[in-house]
Amino acid sequence: MSLHFAAVNAEGIVADLDLLPAAYRALLKLRAHSEPGGRIEIDQVTIAGMLHLSRAAVNAAMRDLNLAQLVMKQRAGIYQINAMLAPYLSPEDALAAIKAMPAEQRLNSPGFVDRYKSAAAAYQDQLETKRRERDKRKRRQVLKAVS
């Protein structure tokens, strides 16, 4: 195994996000198994097996990591770890990756934690709206069945 470098010590900022416990575990496991640069080919079933978690727990963890912009899904089974958390073969590679990334995705950008909390709240609101709509449809179906 070769020595890998990370650009920053970001654990403090990541801790401030107050993610699901499974999200922290998934992030650490993904970092440990990713390619230099943070790309990883892995499916959620494999992650679940590695962490001894249910698929639902892994799905929630990955959603949390995505909302926090720590691990972004590129397509099915392909993820990209935030450049500030990804491993690199050299410090120069790490710094170049950070310089190339959008400022709003940087862990040290102003409002990074607040943006995650807003995204997580918006997601929860979206779930609640869907639940209410589903409940309304069920009530209408019951009323139609009774009439």
BELVENVEN-V962541 format. One line per field, one symbol per residue. phi: phi as a letter, one per 40 degrees, with the letter a starting at -180 (. if undefined). psi: psi as a letter, one per 20 degrees, with the letter a starting at -180 (. if undefined). Layout:
phi: ???
psi: ???
This chain:
phi: .ccbbbcacbdccccccfccdcccccccccdcbccdhgcababccccdcccfbcccccdcccccccdcgcbbccadgbbbcddcbccbcaccccccccccccdccccccdgdccccccccccccccccccccccccccccccccccc
psi: pqpqqqhrnjhgghhihlrqhhggggggggghjrrpijppoqrhggggghilrrhghgggghgghghikhoppgrpjpqpqphiiqqrhqhggghghghiqphiiphjqpjgghgghgggghghgggggggggghgggghggghhh.
